[in-house]
């Protein structure tokens, strides 16, 4: 596996965590309504432990690695090397769409 393929997959996972961060913003409003439920209590414990990791990956790593990967994509396209041999096209498109969303959020 080439470095760009590996970093593309890491960027995709970080972008998935970025989406989870946006869902976690709204989770407490509906997850803690029934405090007596065992399932709600177990979900709250699981979310509190995992949410810090998802926050760091989604809000820090995705904003660092996604631009790096997309600049690397641009370098491959400018050099006119075969792109689809290195990275699946769907992965590059999704990473680019997340870059557009992240740029919008930073510049907003």
MOPAC internal coordinates of N, CA, C and O (Angstrom, degrees):
PM7 1SCF
backbone

  N    0.0000 0     0.00 0     0.00 0    0    0    0
  C    1.4525 1     0.00 0     0.00 0    1    0    0
  C    1.5332 1   108.00 1     0.00 0    2    1    0
  O    1.2310 1   121.49 1   -48.29 1    3    2    1
  N    1.3129 1   114.75 1   131.71 1    3    2    1
  C    1.4536 1   119.16 1  -179.67 1    5    3    2
  C    1.5291 1   110.59 1   -77.29 1    6    5    3
  O    1.2310 1   121.32 1   -14.43 1    7    6    5
  N    1.3115 1   115.08 1   165.57 1    7    6    5
  C    1.4655 1   119.85 1  -178.60 1    9    7    6
  C    1.5231 1   112.24 1   -64.28 1   10    9    7
  O    1.2310 1   120.63 1   141.50 1   11   10    9
  N    1.3296 1   116.40 1   -38.50 1   11   10    9
  C    1.4621 1   119.23 1  -178.82 1   13   11   10
  C    1.5283 1   110.65 1   -67.98 1   14   13   11
  O    1.2310 1   120.24 1   144.65 1   15   14   13
  N    1.3111 1   117.14 1   -35.35 1   15   14   13
  C    1.4725 1   119.52 1   177.85 1   17   15   14
  C    1.5243 1   110.34 1   -67.00 1   18   17   15
  O    1.2310 1   120.89 1   139.02 1   19   18   17
  N    1.3180 1   115.90 1   -40.98 1   19   18   17
  C    1.4689 1   120.04 1   178.72 1   21   19   18
  C    1.5312 1   110.77 1   -64.81 1   22   21   19
  O    1.2310 1   120.50 1   131.89 1   23   22   21
  N    1.3354 1   116.64 1   -48.11 1   23   22   21
  C    1.4659 1   120.09 1  -179.44 1   25   23   22
  C    1.5302 1   111.82 1   -66.01 1   26   25   23
  O    1.2310 1   120.41 1   148.57 1   27   26   25
  N    1.3295 1   116.83 1   -31.43 1   27   26   25
  C    1.4615 1   119.53 1   176.25 1   29   27   26
  C    1.5180 1   111.18 1   -64.78 1   30   29   27
  O    1.2310 1   120.58 1   139.96 1   31   30   29
  N    1.3173 1   116.49 1   -40.04 1   31   30   29
  C    1.4655 1   120.09 1   178.37 1   33   31   30
  C    1.5279 1   111.24 1   -69.27 1   34   33   31
  O    1.2310 1   120.37 1   141.16 1   35   34   33
  N    1.3183 1   116.89 1   -38.84 1   35   34   33
  C    1.4701 1   120.32 1   176.77 1   37   35   34
  C    1.5295 1   109.93 1   -64.44 1   38   37   35
  O    1.2310 1   120.32 1   138.79 1   39   38   37
  N    1.3299 1   117.00 1   -41.21 1   39   38   37
  C    1.4616 1   120.35 1   177.94 1   41   39   38
  C    1.5239 1   110.83 1   -64.15 1   42   41   39
  O    1.2310 1   120.06 1   142.78 1   43   42   41
  N    1.3304 1   117.49 1   -37.22 1   43   42   41
  C    1.4631 1   120.37 1   178.17 1   45   43   42
  C    1.5234 1   110.97 1   -64.89 1   46   45   43
  O    1.2310 1   120.14 1   137.60 1   47   46   45
  N    1.3258 1   117.34 1   -42.40 1   47   46   45
  C    1.4677 1   121.01 1   178.19 1   49   47   46
  C    1.5315 1   109.86 1   -65.12 1   50   49   47
  O    1.2310 1   120.24 1   137.84 1   51   50   49
  N    1.3220 1   117.15 1   -42.16 1   51   50   49
  C    1.4674 1   120.26 1   177.79 1   53   51   50
  C    1.5248 1   110.86 1   -63.89 1   54   53   51
  O    1.2310 1   119.91 1   142.56 1   55   54   53
  N    1.3156 1   117.79 1   -37.44 1   55   54   53
  C    1.4612 1   120.84 1   177.66 1   57   55   54
  C    1.5221 1   111.32 1   -69.19 1   58   57   55
  O    1.2310 1   120.08 1   145.39 1   59   58   57
  N    1.3176 1   117.45 1   -34.61 1   59   58   57
  C    1.4653 1   120.19 1   174.90 1   61   59   58
  C    1.5270 1   109.95 1   -64.35 1   62   61   59
  O    1.2310 1   120.36 1   140.89 1   63   62   61
  N    1.3242 1   116.92 1   -39.11 1   63   62   61
  C    1.4716 1   120.24 1   175.36 1   65   63   62
  C    1.5208 1   110.84 1   -66.19 1   66   65   63
  O    1.2310 1   120.18 1   147.11 1   67   66   65
  N    1.3189 1   117.26 1   -32.89 1   67   66   65
  C    1.4628 1   121.64 1   176.17 1   69   67   66
  C    1.5299 1   110.10 1   -61.20 1   70   69   67
  O    1.2310 1   120.41 1   138.33 1   71   70   69
  N    1.3247 1   116.83 1   -41.67 1   71   70   69
  C    1.4716 1   120.69 1   177.16 1   73   71   70
  C    1.5261 1   109.69 1   -66.23 1   74   73   71
  O    1.2310 1   120.13 1   138.82 1   75   74   73
  N    1.3230 1   117.36 1   -41.18 1   75   74   73
  C    1.4675 1   120.60 1   178.73 1   77   75   74
  C    1.5235 1   111.85 1   -62.24 1   78   77   75
  O    1.2310 1   120.28 1   145.80 1   79   78   77
  N    1.3228 1   117.06 1   -34.20 1   79   78   77
  C    1.4624 1   120.44 1   177.78 1   81   79   78
  C    1.5210 1   109.97 1   -61.44 1   82   81   79
  O    1.2310 1   120.30 1   138.75 1   83   82   81
  N    1.3199 1   117.03 1   -41.25 1   83   82   81
  C    1.4604 1   119.88 1   179.12 1   85   83   82
  C    1.5175 1   111.07 1   -66.68 1   86   85   83
  O    1.2310 1   120.25 1   145.64 1   87   86   85
  N    1.3458 1   117.12 1   -34.36 1   87   86   85
  C    1.4668 1   119.33 1   175.51 1   89   87   86
  C    1.5240 1   111.16 1   -71.55 1   90   89   87
  O    1.2310 1   119.80 1   144.39 1   91   90   89
  N    1.3202 1   117.99 1   -35.61 1   91   90   89
  C    1.4700 1   121.35 1  -179.95 1   93   91   90
  C    1.5274 1   111.45 1   -67.26 1   94   93   91
  O    1.2310 1   120.30 1   155.82 1   95   94   93
  N    1.3228 1   117.03 1   -24.18 1   95   94   93
  C    1.4703 1   119.14 1   177.81 1   97   95   94
  C    1.5247 1   111.05 1   -62.09 1   98   97   95
  O    1.2310 1   120.35 1   148.89 1   99   98   97
  N    1.3138 1   116.93 1   -31.11 1   99   98   97
  C    1.4610 1   121.24 1  -176.22 1  101   99   98
  C    1.5224 1   112.95 1  -102.87 1  102  101   99
  O    1.2310 1   119.54 1   177.29 1  103  102  101
  N    1.3227 1   118.49 1    -2.71 1  103  102  101
  C    1.4605 1   122.11 1  -177.14 1  105  103  102
  C    1.5221 1   113.55 1   -65.00 1  106  105  103
  O    1.2310 1   117.97 1   133.17 1  107  106  105
  N    1.3173 1   121.46 1   -46.83 1  107  106  105
  C    1.4653 1   119.34 1  -177.16 1  109  107  106
  C    1.5155 1   114.50 1   -60.42 1  110  109  107
  O    1.2310 1   119.62 1   155.51 1  111  110  109
  N    1.3025 1   118.33 1   -24.49 1  111  110  109
  C    1.4585 1   119.57 1  -178.01 1  113  111  110
  C    1.5268 1   112.44 1   -68.97 1  114  113  111
  O    1.2310 1   119.66 1   154.57 1  115  114  113
  N    1.3261 1   118.25 1   -25.43 1  115  114  113
  C    1.4642 1   118.80 1   179.27 1  117  115  114
  C    1.5198 1   113.27 1  -119.52 1  118  117  115
  O    1.2310 1   119.31 1   167.13 1  119  118  117
  N    1.3243 1   118.93 1   -12.87 1  119  118  117
  C    1.4644 1   119.79 1  -175.34 1  121  119  118
  C    1.5212 1   112.98 1   -82.82 1  122  121  119
  O    1.2310 1   119.83 1   154.78 1  123  122  121
  N    1.3019 1   117.93 1   -25.22 1  123  122  121
  C    1.4614 1   119.74 1  -173.00 1  125  123  122
  C    1.5246 1   113.00 1  -107.16 1  126  125  123
  O    1.2310 1   119.58 1  -162.31 1  127  126  125
  N    1.3145 1   118.41 1    17.69 1  127  126  125
  C    1.4625 1   120.12 1  -178.39 1  129  127  126
  C    1.5162 1   112.43 1   -70.27 1  130  129  127
  O    1.2310 1   120.07 1   140.85 1  131  130  129
  N    1.3354 1   117.47 1   -39.15 1  131  130  129
  C    1.4600 1   121.43 1  -179.56 1  133  131  130
  C    1.5287 1   108.21 1  -105.90 1  134  133  131
  O    1.2310 1   120.75 1   -89.34 1  135  134  133
  N    1.3173 1   116.18 1    90.66 1  135  134  133
  C    1.4659 1   120.93 1  -174.56 1  137  135  134
  C    1.5156 1   112.99 1   -71.96 1  138  137  135
  O    1.2310 1   119.14 1   163.35 1  139  138  137
  N    1.3273 1   119.25 1   -16.65 1  139  138  137
  C    1.4586 1   121.35 1  -177.69 1  141  139  138
  C    1.5166 1   113.15 1   -87.18 1  142  141  139
  O    1.2310 1   119.47 1   170.35 1  143  142  141
  N    1.2833 1   118.62 1    -9.65 1  143  142  141
  C    1.4530 1   121.99 1  -177.14 1  145  143  142
  C    1.5232 1   110.37 1   -77.86 1  146  145  143
  O    1.2310 1   120.82 1   -47.86 1  147  146  145
  N    1.3314 1   116.05 1   132.14 1  147  146  145
  C    1.4622 1   121.27 1   178.80 1  149  147  146
  C    1.5217 1   110.33 1   -66.13 1  150  149  147
  O    1.2310 1   120.13 1   141.52 1  151  150  149
  N    1.3073 1   117.36 1   -38.48 1  151  150  149
  C    1.4614 1   120.65 1  -179.79 1  153  151  150
  C    1.5168 1   110.39 1   -64.79 1  154  153  151
  O    1.2310 1   120.11 1   139.71 1  155  154  153
  N    1.3121 1   117.39 1   -40.29 1  155  154  153
  C    1.4585 1   121.08 1   178.39 1  157  155  154
  C    1.5183 1   110.72 1   -64.77 1  158  157  155
  O    1.2310 1   120.42 1   139.46 1  159  158  157
  N    1.3306 1   116.81 1   -40.54 1  159  158  157
  C    1.4612 1   120.65 1   179.17 1  161  159  158
  C    1.5211 1   110.93 1   -65.58 1  162  161  159
  O    1.2310 1   120.18 1   135.77 1  163  162  161
  N    1.3342 1   117.27 1   -44.23 1  163  162  161
  C    1.4638 1   120.23 1   178.29 1  165  163  162
  C    1.5209 1   111.53 1   -64.98 1  166  165  163
  O    1.2310 1   120.36 1   141.74 1  167  166  165
  N    1.3286 1   116.93 1   -38.26 1  167  166  165
  C    1.4596 1   120.12 1   177.92 1  169  167  166
  C    1.5218 1   110.87 1   -65.68 1  170  169  167
  O    1.2310 1   120.25 1   141.70 1  171  170  169
  N    1.3220 1   117.12 1   -38.30 1  171  170  169
  C    1.4659 1   120.37 1   179.36 1  173  171  170
  C    1.5219 1   111.38 1   -64.70 1  174  173  171
  O    1.2310 1   120.26 1   139.75 1  175  174  173
  N    1.3286 1   117.10 1   -40.25 1  175  174  173
  C    1.4655 1   120.68 1   178.60 1  177  175  174
  C    1.5226 1   110.29 1   -66.73 1  178  177  175
  O    1.2310 1   120.28 1   136.94 1  179  178  177
  N    1.3315 1   117.08 1   -43.06 1  179  178  177
  C    1.4609 1   120.42 1  -179.88 1  181  179  178
  C    1.5206 1   111.33 1   -66.08 1  182  181  179
  O    1.2310 1   120.38 1   138.87 1  183  182  181
  N    1.3033 1   116.89 1   -41.13 1  183  182  181
  C    1.4598 1   120.50 1  -179.01 1  185  183  182
  C    1.5203 1   110.83 1   -67.18 1  186  185  183
  O    1.2310 1   119.89 1   142.10 1  187  186  185
  N    1.3134 1   117.82 1   -37.90 1  187  186  185
  C    1.4567 1   119.40 1  -178.81 1  189  187  186
  C    1.5223 1   111.95 1   -67.00 1  190  189  187
  O    1.2310 1   120.05 1   146.74 1  191  190  189
  N    1.3303 1   117.50 1   -33.26 1  191  190  189
  C    1.4605 1   119.92 1   179.16 1  193  191  190
  C    1.5055 1   113.50 1   -78.77 1  194  193  191
  O    1.2310 1   120.69 1   139.56 1  195  194  193
  N    1.3121 1   116.29 1   -40.44 1  195  194  193
  C    1.4531 1   120.70 1  -175.83 1  197  195  194
  C    1.5229 1   111.44 1   -84.76 1  198  197  195
  O    1.2310 1   120.33 1   152.94 1  199  198  197
  N    1.3077 1   116.98 1   -27.06 1  199  198  197
  C    1.4629 1   119.47 1  -173.75 1  201  199  198
  C    1.5234 1   113.01 1   -64.34 1  202  201  199
  O    1.2310 1   119.80 1   147.71 1  203  202  201
  N    1.3218 1   117.99 1   -32.29 1  203  202  201
  C    1.4639 1   118.77 1   178.86 1  205  203  202
  C    1.5244 1   111.20 1   -66.78 1  206  205  203
  O    1.2310 1   120.39 1   141.40 1  207  206  205
  N    1.3264 1   116.87 1   -38.60 1  207  206  205
  C    1.4609 1   119.96 1   177.53 1  209  207  206
  C    1.5305 1   110.63 1   -67.58 1  210  209  207
  O    1.2310 1   120.62 1   137.21 1  211  210  209
  N    1.3355 1   116.41 1   -42.79 1  211  210  209
  C    1.4528 1   120.40 1   179.37 1  213  211  210
  C    1.5316 1   110.63 1   -64.77 1  214  213  211
  O    1.2310 1   120.35 1   142.00 1  215  214  213
  N    1.3327 1   116.94 1   -38.00 1  215  214  213
  C    1.4650 1   120.51 1   178.04 1  217  215  214
  C    1.5205 1   111.91 1   -61.83 1  218  217  215
  O    1.2310 1   120.66 1   134.99 1  219  218  217
  N    1.3132 1   116.35 1   -45.01 1  219  218  217
  C    1.4663 1   119.71 1  -178.59 1  221  219  218
  C    1.5161 1   110.93 1   -66.96 1  222  221  219
  O    1.2310 1   120.38 1   134.16 1  223  222  221
  N    1.3287 1   116.87 1   -45.84 1  223  222  221
  C    1.4611 1   119.48 1  -179.88 1  225  223  222
  C    1.5232 1   110.52 1   -66.26 1  226  225  223
  O    1.2310 1   120.51 1   136.04 1  227  226  225
  N    1.3332 1   116.64 1   -43.96 1  227  226  225
  C    1.4541 1   119.95 1  -175.60 1  229  227  226
  C    1.5037 1   115.03 1   -73.15 1  230  229  227
  O    1.2310 1   120.25 1   141.70 1  231  230  229
  N    1.3229 1   117.12 1   -38.30 1  231  230  229
  C    1.4607 1   119.43 1  -175.95 1  233  231  230
  C    1.5256 1   114.75 1   -95.51 1  234  233  231
  O    1.2310 1   120.15 1   159.28 1  235  234  233
  N    1.3159 1   117.32 1   -20.72 1  235  234  233
  C    1.4607 1   119.62 1  -179.26 1  237  235  234
  C    1.5257 1   110.96 1  -107.80 1  238  237  235
  O    1.2310 1   120.61 1   121.89 1  239  238  237
  N    1.3112 1   116.44 1   -58.11 1  239  238  237
  C    1.4642 1   120.08 1  -174.10 1  241  239  238
  C    1.5247 1   112.13 1   -66.13 1  242  241  239
  O    1.2310 1   120.08 1   141.71 1  243  242  241
  N    1.3293 1   117.45 1   -38.29 1  243  242  241
  C    1.4696 1   118.48 1  -178.47 1  245  243  242
  C    1.5215 1   111.18 1   -67.00 1  246  245  243
  O    1.2310 1   119.59 1   145.93 1  247  246  245
  N    1.3258 1   118.38 1   -34.07 1  247  246  245
  C    1.4608 1   120.98 1   178.96 1  249  247  246
  C    1.5244 1   112.06 1   -76.05 1  250  249  247
  O    1.2310 1   120.03 1   164.17 1  251  250  249
  N    1.3243 1   117.54 1   -15.83 1  251  250  249
  C    1.4691 1   120.74 1   178.51 1  253  251  250
  C    1.5228 1   110.96 1   -94.47 1  254  253  251
  O    1.2310 1   120.37 1   130.59 1  255  254  253
  N    1.3269 1   116.90 1   -49.41 1  255  254  253
  C    1.4627 1   119.94 1  -171.23 1  257  255  254
  C    1.5240 1   113.14 1   -81.52 1  258  257  255
  O    1.2310 1   119.79 1   149.14 1  259  258  257
  N    1.3234 1   118.01 1   -30.86 1  259  258  257
  C    1.4652 1   119.61 1  -177.12 1  261  259  258
  C    1.5314 1   112.54 1   -64.81 1  262  261  259
  O    1.2310 1   118.40 1   135.50 1  263  262  261
  N    1.3362 1   120.66 1   -44.50 1  263  262  261
  C    1.4726 1   118.55 1   175.28 1  265  263  262
  C    1.5259 1   112.99 1   -63.28 1  266  265  263
  O    1.2310 1   120.27 1   143.82 1  267  266  265
  N    1.3317 1   117.09 1   -36.18 1  267  266  265
  C    1.4643 1   120.29 1   178.61 1  269  267  266
  C    1.5224 1   110.59 1   -62.02 1  270  269  267
  O    1.2310 1   120.81 1   134.21 1  271  270  269
  N    1.3190 1   116.05 1   -45.79 1  271  270  269
  C    1.4650 1   120.66 1  -179.45 1  273  271  270
  C    1.5228 1   110.55 1   -64.85 1  274  273  271
  O    1.2310 1   119.97 1   138.84 1  275  274  273
  N    1.3193 1   117.66 1   -41.16 1  275  274  273
  C    1.4632 1   119.87 1  -178.96 1  277  275  274
  C    1.5246 1   112.51 1   -70.06 1  278  277  275
  O    1.2310 1   119.72 1   147.15 1  279  278  277
  N    1.3145 1   118.13 1   -32.85 1  279  278  277
  C    1.4667 1   120.26 1   173.74 1  281  279  278
  C    1.5204 1   109.75 1   -66.74 1  282  281  279
  O    1.2310 1   120.50 1   142.58 1  283  282  281
  N    1.3252 1   116.65 1   -37.42 1  283  282  281
  C    1.4609 1   120.75 1   176.77 1  285  283  282
  C    1.5289 1   110.02 1   -64.81 1  286  285  283
  O    1.2310 1   119.95 1   139.76 1  287  286  285
  N    1.3388 1   117.71 1   -40.24 1  287  286  285
  C    1.4662 1   121.25 1   175.06 1  289  287  286
  C    1.5216 1   110.28 1   -58.20 1  290  289  287
  O    1.2310 1   120.67 1   134.66 1  291  290  289
  N    1.3155 1   116.33 1   -45.34 1  291  290  289
  C    1.4592 1   120.49 1  -179.69 1  293  291  290
  C    1.5304 1   111.06 1   -62.05 1  294  293  291
  O    1.2310 1   120.55 1   140.92 1  295  294  293
  N    1.3200 1   116.55 1   -39.08 1  295  294  293
  C    1.4624 1   120.11 1   177.06 1  297  295  294
  C    1.5154 1   112.35 1   -63.19 1  298  297  295
  O    1.2310 1   120.81 1   141.08 1  299  298  297
  N    1.3217 1   116.05 1   -38.92 1  299  298  297
  C    1.4693 1   119.37 1   177.51 1  301  299  298
  C    1.5201 1   110.44 1   -66.54 1  302  301  299
  O    1.2310 1   120.67 1   138.20 1  303  302  301
  N    1.3327 1   116.32 1   -41.80 1  303  302  301
  C    1.4621 1   119.47 1  -179.92 1  305  303  302
  C    1.5292 1   112.05 1   -67.72 1  306  305  303
  O    1.2310 1   120.00 1   142.06 1  307  306  305
  N    1.3322 1   117.60 1   -37.94 1  307  306  305
  C    1.4618 1   121.13 1   179.15 1  309  307  306
  C    1.5222 1   111.01 1   -67.68 1  310  309  307
  O    1.2310 1   120.33 1   142.47 1  311  310  309
  N    1.3221 1   116.97 1   -37.53 1  311  310  309
  C    1.4650 1   120.44 1  -179.57 1  313  311  310
  C    1.5268 1   112.56 1   -76.81 1  314  313  311
  O    1.2310 1   120.31 1   175.14 1  315  314  313
  N    1.3106 1   117.00 1    -4.86 1  315  314  313
  C    1.4721 1   124.02 1   177.42 1  317  315  314
  C    1.5235 1   113.07 1    60.81 1  318  317  315
  O    1.2310 1   120.65 1  -150.01 1  319  318  317
  N    1.3114 1   116.36 1    29.99 1  319  318  317
  C    1.4620 1   120.60 1   173.70 1  321  319  318
  C    1.5237 1   108.09 1   -82.38 1  322  321  319
  O    1.2310 1   120.13 1   -24.31 1  323  322  321
  N    1.3233 1   117.36 1   155.69 1  323  322  321
  C    1.4772 1   118.57 1   179.01 1  325  323  322
  C    1.5203 1   111.16 1   -64.10 1  326  325  323
  O    1.2310 1   121.17 1   -60.98 1  327  326  325
  N    1.3181 1   115.37 1   119.02 1  327  326  325
  C    1.4625 1   121.17 1  -174.13 1  329  327  326
  C    1.5191 1   112.15 1   -81.09 1  330  329  327
  O    1.2310 1   120.28 1   138.03 1  331  330  329
  N    1.3239 1   117.06 1   -41.97 1  331  330  329
  C    1.4636 1   120.37 1  -172.80 1  333  331  330
  C    1.5220 1   113.09 1   -70.91 1  334  333  331
  O    1.2310 1   119.63 1   165.58 1  335  334  333
  N    1.3248 1   118.31 1   -14.42 1  335  334  333
  C    1.4670 1   120.55 1   175.70 1  337  335  334
  C    1.5301 1   111.42 1   -73.83 1  338  337  335
  O    1.2310 1   120.35 1   152.02 1  339  338  337
  N    1.3124 1   116.94 1   -27.98 1  339  338  337
  C    1.4609 1   121.32 1  -175.54 1  341  339  338
  C    1.5228 1   112.78 1   -92.23 1  342  341  339
  O    1.2310 1   120.63 1   135.03 1  343  342  341
  N    1.3330 1   116.40 1   -44.97 1  343  342  341
  C    1.4642 1   121.81 1  -174.05 1  345  343  342
  C    1.5286 1   107.93 1  -136.30 1  346  345  343
  O    1.2310 1   120.36 1   -42.09 1  347  346  345
  N    1.3393 1   116.93 1   137.91 1  347  346  345
  C    1.4740 1   117.71 1   173.48 1  349  347  346
  C    1.5352 1   110.20 1   -61.89 1  350  349  347
  O    1.2310 1   121.32 1   -39.17 1  351  350  349
  N    1.3159 1   115.08 1   140.83 1  351  350  349
  C    1.4598 1   120.25 1  -175.72 1  353  351  350
  C    1.5297 1   110.97 1   -63.99 1  354  353  351
  O    1.2310 1   119.65 1   142.14 1  355  354  353
  N    1.3298 1   118.28 1   -37.86 1  355  354  353
  C    1.4657 1   120.46 1  -179.15 1  357  355  354
  C    1.5250 1   110.72 1   -62.22 1  358  357  355
  O    1.2310 1   120.34 1   144.45 1  359  358  357
  N    1.3430 1   116.96 1   -35.55 1  359  358  357
  C    1.4629 1   120.49 1   179.43 1  361  359  358
  C    1.5249 1   111.06 1   -68.25 1  362  361  359
  O    1.2310 1   120.70 1   139.39 1  363  362  361
  N    1.3127 1   116.27 1   -40.61 1  363  362  361
  C    1.4632 1   120.16 1   178.55 1  365  363  362
  C    1.5256 1   111.00 1   -66.42 1  366  365  363
  O    1.2310 1   120.22 1   140.85 1  367  366  365
  N    1.3189 1   117.18 1   -39.15 1  367  366  365
  C    1.4626 1   120.72 1   179.76 1  369  367  366
  C    1.5246 1   110.76 1   -65.75 1  370  369  367
  O    1.2310 1   120.41 1   135.57 1  371  370  369
  N    1.3287 1   116.82 1   -44.43 1  371  370  369
  C    1.4692 1   120.09 1   179.73 1  373  371  370
  C    1.5215 1   110.75 1   -64.50 1  374  373  371
  O    1.2310 1   120.03 1   137.08 1  375  374  373
  N    1.3303 1   117.56 1   -42.92 1  375  374  373
  C    1.4655 1   119.81 1   177.82 1  377  375  374
  C    1.5253 1   111.14 1   -62.87 1  378  377  375
  O    1.2310 1   120.35 1   142.90 1  379  378  377
  N    1.3391 1   116.93 1   -37.10 1  379  378  377
  C    1.4663 1   119.36 1   177.64 1  381  379  378
  C    1.5261 1   111.10 1   -67.29 1  382  381  379
  O    1.2310 1   119.76 1   138.90 1  383  382  381
  N    1.3174 1   118.06 1   -41.10 1  383  382  381
  C    1.4651 1   120.64 1   178.39 1  385  383  382
  C    1.5275 1   111.35 1   -62.55 1  386  385  383
  O    1.2310 1   120.50 1   140.83 1  387  386  385
  N    1.3240 1   116.65 1   -39.17 1  387  386  385
  C    1.4586 1   119.46 1   175.97 1  389  387  386
  C    1.5324 1   110.79 1   -66.08 1  390  389  387
  O    1.2310 1   120.02 1   145.61 1  391  390  389
  N    1.3199 1   117.56 1   -34.39 1  391  390  389
  C    1.4669 1   119.78 1   177.02 1  393  391  390
  C    1.5234 1   110.44 1   -63.91 1  394  393  391
  O    1.2310 1   120.14 1   139.31 1  395  394  393
  N    1.3202 1   117.34 1   -40.69 1  395  394  393
  C    1.4604 1   120.69 1   178.49 1  397  395  394
  C    1.5282 1   110.00 1   -62.51 1  398  397  395
  O    1.2310 1   120.22 1   136.10 1  399  398  397
  N    1.3306 1   117.19 1   -43.90 1  399  398  397
  C    1.4665 1   121.31 1   178.56 1  401  399  398
  C    1.5241 1   110.68 1   -62.93 1  402  401  399
  O    1.2310 1   120.40 1   136.65 1  403  402  401
  N    1.3288 1   116.85 1   -43.35 1  403  402  401
  C    1.4613 1   120.17 1  -179.36 1  405  403  402
  C    1.5315 1   111.43 1   -66.58 1  406  405  403
  O    1.2310 1   120.12 1   141.11 1  407  406  405
  N    1.3167 1   117.38 1   -38.89 1  407  406  405
  C    1.4650 1   119.55 1   176.06 1  409  407  406
  C    1.5128 1   111.61 1   -64.48 1  410  409  407
  O    1.2310 1   120.65 1   141.16 1  411  410  409
  N    1.3181 1   116.37 1   -38.84 1  411  410  409
  C    1.4635 1   119.61 1   176.35 1  413  411  410
  C    1.5324 1   111.11 1   -61.47 1  414  413  411
  O    1.2310 1   120.65 1   137.13 1  415  414  413
  N    1.3313 1   116.36 1   -42.87 1  415  414  413
  C    1.4588 1   119.35 1  -178.85 1  417  415  414
  C    1.5247 1   112.49 1   -69.30 1  418  417  415
  O    1.2310 1   120.28 1   145.78 1  419  418  417
  N    1.3121 1   117.07 1   -34.22 1  419  418  417
  C    1.4664 1   120.04 1   179.16 1  421  419  418
  C    1.5172 1   110.97 1   -73.05 1  422  421  419
  O    1.2310 1   120.26 1   139.52 1  423  422  421
  N    1.3264 1   117.12 1   -40.48 1  423  422  421
  C    1.4518 1   120.83 1  -176.54 1  425  423  422
  C    1.5125 1   113.77 1   -85.30 1  426  425  423
  O    1.2310 1   120.13 1   171.53 1  427  426  425
  N    1.3129 1   117.36 1    -8.47 1  427  426  425
  C    1.4662 1   121.63 1  -178.06 1  429  427  426
  C    1.4953 1   113.03 1   -69.82 1  430  429  427
  O    1.2310 1   120.10 1   180.00 1  431  430  429

